[in-house]
Amino acid sequence: MRSLVVTVALGLTACSTLSAADWLQWRGPNGNNVAESGQTIPTSWSTTQNVVWKVDVPGRGHSSPVIVGDLIVLTTADEQKQQQGVFGFNRRTGKQEWGTLISQGGFPKIHNKNTHASATACSDGRQIYATFNHHEKIEAVALDLSGKIVWKKDVGGFVPRQYQYGYAAAPTLYKGKLIISGDSDTVAWVKALDTKSGAVAWDQKRPNRLNWSSPIVANVAGKDQLLISGSEMIASYDPASGRPLWSQACLTMATCGTVVWDNDTVYASGGYPKKETVAVKADGSGKIAWSNTAKCYEQSMLIHDGHVYCVDDQGIAFCWNAKTGKEMWKTRLQGPVSASPILVGDTIYASNELGTTFVFKANPQRFESVGQNQLGDSAFASPAVVDNRLYLRVGSGDGPGRKETLYAIGTK
């Protein structure tokens, strides 16, 4: 496996054109893994059919693609050399434009399904931000669009003891602040850094619990709220100040998925040690609208037209009425599943760990299969969709010969 080296391409910033539909962070432009409307994505593909381009990705990672103008950004890690880095690819051709080494050494013990580059990066269109776990801490880095490091910051300790499964939480952005969480059983926090300088804007302590969920900012119940599930609750903070708004006891200790929401309700699922999916009113009233015992532990859910859709760890797809929790249908696909489903129009794309992507309609009346497609033999990263193309990171092989590939799926 080749080393992660710095190969900065000159002039990339000048040719990058930012679009309102860019996929700038984990779960896309609206934080809910729903693609911008009006896009058409193929429902069938193979290694040759509907592949616009493909490119080898150095190292290994489960982070999803971030799309900034003409640039696609991925984080990745070389496990043998203990290097972590950020790579930029040309969105039109797939060509690697640059690769920037961020850290060296200090890799912790992790779960065999996790990687040392599982947190998806984010961007405000001017800079790229990424987080990595090494040397028992979380480090954040800001890069310009040509891959040059602007600043690096040690954000906080991350030292899980009971289960050393590694780090996964993606950072998020809010009005000039980079928000990062680090939940473990020895130290736990959520912090905001100033995007220009990396200085700490606010710092909030969290319960010392093992948890891997990513924070997300949503406008729900009439105001912006920073939401995190897990640690035996759903918690809400003011994203501007970090001040706690409310928390509701529910769920379980560990969740990995990111919450979804509608007008006044937040939905989340977990996890370990118990299974639960829950709908909680986001007005601080403490009301749990409904709950069940489904377990979407590693993946996030979708909400569309008053219904919640998900594919659980074992590959069972569900549809529930968002208001009442009534099960509309469920059907067995194939597991195990780690990646989160994405909604494009009225069609859901959901990949399992074996590299199979199931395509079905967001139809509350019945499960309506559209097809299934195979790329590689492993898929843990969730896809991104921009301008009628689906970008999917998959792996092939095992051990030293394993390769990762980024595919652009679309009609040529």
GUTI-704355 format. One record per residue: residue in one letter; x, y, z of N, C-alpha, C in turn. Coordinates in steps of 0.02 Angstrom, whole numbers, plus 50000, padded with zeros to 5 digits. Example, Ala and Ser with C-alpha at 12.3 -4.5 7.8 and 13.67 -1.06 7.14 Angstrom:
2
a506604971650390506154977550390506604983550390/s506424988850354506844994750357506455000250394/
# end
This chain:
412
m500434994050000500005000050000500455006250000/r500335010649952500775016249946500675021350002/s501195025050017501175029850071500745035750052/l500465039050103500085045150092500575050950088/v500635053850029501135059150018500795065449995/v501135071050003500875077449982501035078549908/t500525079449867500615080949796500115086349777/v500255092449797499785098049788499785100349716/a499195100849687499125103349618498995110849620/l499395114649584499325121949583498725124049543/g498395129349566497855132249526497185129149536/l497125124049579496475120649586495955125249617/t496165129449664495685133949695495355138449644/a495745140849597495475145549547494965142349502/c495035135749488494585132649440493995129249475/s493965129449542493425126249577492815130849580/t492245128449558491645132449556491135129649606/l490965133549656490505131249708489795131549684/s489415126349699488715125949680488285125249742/a487675127849738487225127349796487055120149811/a487125115749762486955108749771487555104449791/d488125107549806488705103649826488565099549888/w488925093949895488845089349951489405090950000/l489285095850044489825098850083489975095550149/q489565090750170489695087550234489335080750237/w489465077250290489125070950305488365071950300/r488035067750259487315067850248487065073650206/g487535077050171487335081350117487115088350134/p486825091850084486695099050092486205100750146/n485745096250164485255097650216485345093350278/g485885089450280486035085350338485595079250347/n485205077450295484725071950302484815066350251/n485365066550212485515061450161484985061250106/v484685067050093484205067750038484535072049985/a484585069449924484885073249869484435078949847/e484735084149819484355089649792483855087149739/s483275090249736482745087949692482925088649618/g482585084749577482665085249504483235081249475/q483555077049515484125073249489483895066249467/t484245063749417484105057049391484735052849396/i484685047549435485255042949446485075036149418/p485535032749384485385025949360485185021449418/t484755016749405484565011849456484915005249444/s485305004749392485704998649380486395000649356/w486894996849378487584998049357487994991749369/s488594991749341489084986449352489774989749345/t490294985749340490964988649333491044992149265/t490604990749219490634993849152490014997849135/q489434995949160488804999349144488705005449188/n488565011149157488405017449192488965019749238/v489585018149222490165020649259490465026449218/v490415032449245490695038249211491455038149217/w491695036849277492405035749289492505032049355/k493095029449365493275026349429494005027949442/v494195028149507494875029849525495065025949588/d495685023649590495945020349650496025025549706/v495835023549767495915027849825496465024849869/p497005028549883497535025849925497285024149995/g497575019050025497435017450095496745014650104/r496465015750163495825012850183495435017950225/g494785018250214494365022750253493635021250241/h493215023350288492495022650281492155029450274/s492535034750269492235041350261491905041950193/s491385046150190491005047150129491315052850088/p491175053050023491425058649982491095065250002/v491495070450000491265077350007491415080849941/i490935084649915490995087549849490965095149855/v491505098449834491585105649839491745108249769/g491255110849734491385113249666491645107649623/d492235108549594492535103449550492955098349587/l492915098249653493355094149694492955089049734/i493195082849736492925077649780493465076149833/v493255076249896493725075449952493575069049990/l494095065150005494045059250046494605059250098/t494455056850158494975055450207495155048050201/t495775046350216495995039450211496595038350256/a496775032050267497325030350312497715024350285/d498365024650292498815019150278498965015650344/e498665009850356498705006650420499405003950435/q499755001750383500424999050394500925004550413/k500875010250380501335015750394501065020450449/q500445019250472500115023350522500115030750500/q499855031850440499785038550413499055040050399/q498845046050413498165048350398498205054450352/g497765054750302497815060150254497145061950223/v497155067450186496585069950149496775070250075/f496315067850032496455067649960495915071449922/g496135074849869495675078349824495695075349755/f495095074249727495025071349660494615076149616/n494785076149552494405080249505493715077249494/r493205081349506492515078849502492315076849431/r492605080049381492415078649312492735072349286/t493365071149305493745065549276493925060049325/g493915061549390494135056849441494885057149455/k495255061049417495985061349426496155063949496/q496645060749528496885063249592497265069749582/e497025075049615497345081649609497885082649661/w497745080349723498235081249776498105076349832/g498605075349874498545071449935498975074549989/t498685075650048499035079150101499085074650163/l499695073450185499815069650246499645074050306/i499215071450351499015075350409499365073050473/s499415066350483499705063950545500105057550533/q500545056050580500975050250575501015046950644/g500835040350647500915036550708500345037450758/g500405033750814499925034450868499255031250856/f499215026450809498575023350794498335019150854/p497695020050874497435016050929497185009250905/k497025004950951496674998750935495965000550915/i495704997250862495024998650839494664992150824/h494004992550815493604986850793493814984950723/n493794978350707494024976150642493584978750584/k492984981150600492564984150548492694991650540/n493024994650588493155001850585493805003150547/t493935009550532494565011550502494835017550540/h495435019650522495735025550552495575031850512/a495075031350467494835037050428494095036050415/s493705035650468492985034450461492565040850466/a492845046250491492475052450498492485056250431/t491905057750404491845061550342492055068750353/a492415071550305492625078550308492025083150296/c492145089750298491625094550281491965100750252/s491555105150222491835111150191491335116750192/d491575122850197491155128850191491235132050122/g491555128450076491675131050009492325134850002/r492625136750058493265140350057493825135950084/q493665131850135494155127450165493835120550175/i494265115650184494055108750199494265107350271/y493835103750308493975102150378493915094650388/a494395091750425494385084550437494615083250508/t494405077550535494595075550603494885068450602/f495385067350644495705060750649495845059250722/n495845052750737496005050250804496695047050803/h497145049650843497805046650851498105049350917/h498585045750945498915047851007498415049651063/e497865045751067497355046551119497045053551119/k496955056351060496645062951053496285063350986/i495875068550978495575070250914495925076550889/e496175076150827496495081850796496065084250738/a495965090750734495605093850678496095097550634/v495955097650569496375101050522495945104950472/a496185110850453495875114750400496365115250342/l496115113950282496525114450221496185119150172/d496585122450129496275126150075496105121250019/l495805123749966495555119249914496105116349870/s496725118549880497285115449845497645110349889/g497365109049949497645103949993498165106450042/k498285113050044498785115850090498475116650159/i498845114450211498605115050280498595122350301/v498015124550326497935131350351498055131450427/w497765126750463497885126050534497745118850556/k498045116850612497905110450645497805111750719/k497355107850749497185109150819497055102550855/d497375101450914497185095950958496545098050994/v495995094450979495345096751004495205094151074/g495335087651086495195084851152495405077651155/g495425074851215495605067951224495065063251199/f495275057351177494805052151157495135045551176/v494915042651233495255036851262494735031751284/p494425028151237493955022951257494325017151291/r494025014351343494355008951380493975002351377/q493325002451392492954996151395492934992751327/y492794996551275492794993951207493204998751163/q493774996451141494215000651101494044999651027/y493515003151007493245002250939493455007750891/g493785012950917494005018350873493525024150871/y493615028450821493255034850815492865034850749/a492305038450748491905038550686491515045050676/a491415049150727490965054850723491225060150673/a490795062050626490965067150577490855074050605/p491275078950589491155085750612490605089050570/t490335094450595489825098250558489975105650565/l489685109750521489815116950520489185120850537/y489295126550571488735131050587489005138150595/k488855142450548488985149650553489695151150577/g490185148650539490885150050555491175145850610/k490815140750630491065136250683491085129050658/l491625125650674491705118550661491545114850725/i491015110750724490775107350784490995100150783/i491325097850837491635091250840491435088050906/s491285081550905491125078050967491615072350978/g491725070751041492155065251060491885061751121/d491475056651112491175052951168491575046651183/s491795045951244492115039751266491955038651339/d492165032951367492005031451436492505034351486/t493005038051463493475041251508493445048851503/v493295051451445493215058551435492725059451377/a492285064551382491785065551330491625073051326/w491545075351264491455082551253491155083851184/v490885089851175490725092551109490985099651110/k491335101551056491665108151053491555111350985/a491605117950985491575121750922492235125550914/l492525125150855493135128850839492975134250788/d493305139850794493255145150744493565142750679/t493205143150624493455140250561494055144050534/k494135150350551494695154250525495345152750561/s495305151850627495915151250667496005144550701/g495465140650710495495134450748495425135550823/a495345141750845495265143150917494595140350941/v494575138351005493965135551034493455141151044/a492865140351014492325145251021491885143551081/w491735137151090491395134851151491565127551163/d491445125451226491645118751249491105116351297/q490825110451284490295107651326490465100451345/k490455098951409490585092151432489995087651417/r490135081351402489625076251390489715070551441/p489195066351450489275060651496489815055851471/n490195053051517490715048251498490405041651479/r490245040951416489935034951388490255033451320/l490275027051303490505025051237489955026651186/n490125030351134489625032351086489975034651022/w489655033650965489985035250901489565039550854/s489025042350877488585046250834488895053050816/s488715055350756488945061950733488445067350752/p488685073150773488235078750786487975081650721/i487375084550722487095087750663486675093650686/v486665098950646486245104750661485615104450618/a485045105150651484395104950617483965110750641/n483565113350595483055118150616482425114150630/v482275113150693481725108950714481375112150774/a480725111550777480315114750829480445122350832/g480565125250773480605132550767481275135650780/k481805131750790482465134750801483025129950782/d483625132750773484205128650758484415124850821/q484525118350812484735114250869485295109550846/l485805108950889486335104050879486115097650914/l486045092250876485755086050903486265080350901/i486285076450955486715070550959486315065050995/s486305059150966485995053450999486525049251033/g486305044951079486755040551115486895042951185/s487305039151222487425040551293486775040351332/e486315035751311485675034551343485205040551339/m485245044251283484805050051276484855052751205/i484415057451189484505062151134484615068851167/a485145072451147485315078851178485305084251126/s485075090251147485045096051104485445101751136/y485835105151094486235110851116486115116751069/d486235122751095486235128651053486885128551012/p486855128050945487475127450906487905133750907/a487605139450924487985145650927488405146250990/s488135143651047488475144551111488675138051145/g488385132451124488505126051157488065124951218/r487645129751234487215129151293486715123451284/p486655118951334486155113551329485445116451325/l485055113751278484355115851270483885110851304/w483985104451290483585099251322483925092451310/s483735087651349483955080751337483385076151359/q483305070651323482785065851337483085058951347/a482975055951405483225049151417482865044351371/c483245040351335482965035451288483555031751257/l483395027551209483905023851171484335019551217/t484985019851207485445015351241486115019051247/m486625015451272487265018751280487565020951213/a487605016251166487985017551105487525017551044/t487575023051006487275023350940487815025850892/c487735024250828488215026550777487875031050726/g487225030150715486875034050665486755041250687/t486625045450638486455052450649485695053250650/v485445057550694484725058350700484425061250635/v483775059950625483385063250572482805066950606/w482455071150569481955075450600481445077650549/d480865079750575480385083350534480205089850571/n479605092350566479445098950593479585099850667/d479385094850708479455095750781479695089450816/t479925084550779480105078050808480785075750783/v481165072650828481815069850812481775062250817/y482085058750769482065051450766482775048750769/a482875043550810483535040550816483465033150831/s484015029450821484015022250833484695020150859/g484705014450895485325011450921485175004150934/g485595000350958486285000950969486514995651017/y486844997651069487134993251118487074996451187/p486884992751239486734985551241486024983551223/k485574988451215484884986551197484694989551130/k484144987051102483904989251037483314994051047/e483334999751012482765004251015482795009350958/t482215010650929482115016350885481595020750918/v481695027350917481275031650957481125038150920/a480535040950932480335047550907480215052050968/v480585057650971480555062151029480365069151006/k479905072251041479725079151027480325083651042/a480475088250996481075092351001480955099151033/d480395099951068480225106251101480425106451174/g480765101151197480975100851267480435098551314/s479875096151288479325093951330479445087251363/g479935083551337480065076951364479605071551339/k479205073051289478725068151264479045063451213/i478985056951225479185051951176478555050051136/a478565051651072477975050451030477865043051019/w478395039251006478345031950998479035028851000/s479055022351010479685018751008479555011550989/n480075008150965480025000950950480704997750963/t480784991550947481404987850963481824986450902/a481734990250848482174989450790482864992250807/k483374989650774484064991550788484424993850725/c484435000350715484865003350663485465006250700/y485965002150711486525003850754487045008050718/e487295005550662487845008950629487605013950577/q487015012950550486775017150496486255022150519/s486175027550480485665032550495485035030850455/m484485034050474483835032850442483675038550393/l483105037850359482855042950313482145044750334/i481945050950321481245052850329481015056250265/h480415054250241480165056850178479405056550177/d479095062250165478365062550158477995059150216/g478215060650277477865058250336478005051050354/h478535048150326478715041250342479465040550354/v479645036050399480345034650415480535028150380/y481105028250345481365022350311482055020750338/c482195014250343482855012250366483005005150343/v483645003450346483864996450337484294994850397/d484084989950437484444988650500485084984650489/d485424983150544486074979850540486054973250502/q485494969650507485444963050476485164963350405/g485054969450379484814970150311484064969750304/i483694971250357482964971450353482754978750342/a482374979950289482134986650273481454987750307/f481364993650336480744995450371480465001950343/c479805002650349479465009050339478975009950396/w479015015650431478555017250486478215023850472/n477605024550495477275031050496477635035450546/a477865041350524478285045550567477895048250626/k477255049350619476855052350673476665047150725/t476485041150704476215036150750476695030450765/g477195029450722477635023750730477365017250701/k476775017450671476475011450642476935008550588/e477045002050592477454998650541477034997950477/m477275000950424476925000550360477124994250322/w477774992550325478004986250297478724984950321/k478934978850313479644977150322479794971350275/t480424971050252480624965650207481374964350216/r481564958150208482264956250217482634957150151/l483164961150153483624961750097484214957150110/q484794959850126485364955750144485844959950185/g486074957350241486554960850283487224957450281/p487664959650323487604965350370487644972050334/v487414977350369487384984050340487724988950387/s488164993150359488464998650397488325005450364/a488325005650298488215011950262487495014350271/s487385020850266486725023750272486385024450204/p485735023250200485375024050137485325031450118/i485245032650052485175039350026484545039649984/l484205045449986483585046349948483715051049890/v483545048749829483595052849769482905052949737/g482565058649740481875058949717481435054649762/d481125049649732480715044949772481035038049776/t481695037749765482045031349762482595031049814/i482635025449850483135024449902483685019749877/y484305021649891484895017549874485215015549940/a485285008949952485555006550016486055001050003/s486675001950025487214997050014487334992950077/n487494986550068487704982450125488454981650126/e488704978250176489434977550185489754973250132/l489364969750092489624965250040489694968749973/g489524975249970489584979049908488964978849865/t488404976249891487784976049854487364982249871/t487134985849820486704991549830485994989749809/f485534990049856484834988649843484484995249826/v484064995049775483715000949752482964999549758/f482605003849796481885002849804481535009549814/k480895009649803480505015849807480345017649879/a480315024149892480075026649956479315026749953/n479035020749955478315019649948478045016750013/p477635020550050477395018050114476875012550108/q476595011450050476075006450042476344999350037/r476934998750008477234992050000477964992749983/f478344987449995479044987349973479054986449898/e479374991049863479384990949789480114990949766/s480374984949750481064984349729481154986949658/v481714990449648481894992849581482474988849553/g482924986549596483484982549573484024982049625/q484564978549609485144978249652485774977749609/n486314980549635486924981249596487534979549638/q488044976949605488644974849641489264978649616/l489634981549663490294984349648490764982449705/g491334979549687491804977249738491504971749780/d491814970549837491534965549883491464968249954/s491524974849963491384977950027491194985250017/a490714987550057490494994550054490284996650124/f490635001450152490485004150218490325011650215/a490585015050165490475022150158489795023650126/s489445028650152488825030850121488975035050059/p488545034750008488685038349946488505045749951/a488695049549899488485056449891488195057149821/v487725061849812487405062849747487405070349730/v487705071949673487715078849647487675078549571/d487255082949543487215083749470487135077149433/n486655073149454486475067049419487025061749420/r487455062149470487965056949479487965054649552/l488045048249561488115045249628488845043249636/y489155045549690489855044049704489895038949761/l490195033249745490175027449790490885024849801/r491075024149865491735021549885491655014249905/v492015009749872491965002549886492654999549892/g492694993449920493314989949926493294983249890/s493884980749873493944974149841494544970549870/g494444964149886494994960149913495054960849988/d495584957650015495694957650087496444957650100/g496634959550160497334959350180497744964450142/p498394962950132498844967850099498634969450027/g498264964949994498064966149925497414969849918/r497114972049973496474975549970496544982249934/k496044983949893496034990249857495384993849870/e495405000449870494795004449873494725008449809/t494105009249788493955012749725493385017549736/l493435023449707492885028349706492585028149636/y491925026849633491565026549569491115032549562/a491075035249502490565040149483490055036449440/i489445035649466488915032149432488445037149399/g488315036449336487865040849300487825038949227/t487415042449189487375041249118487895045649083/k488265042849038488805046549005488515051548955/
# end
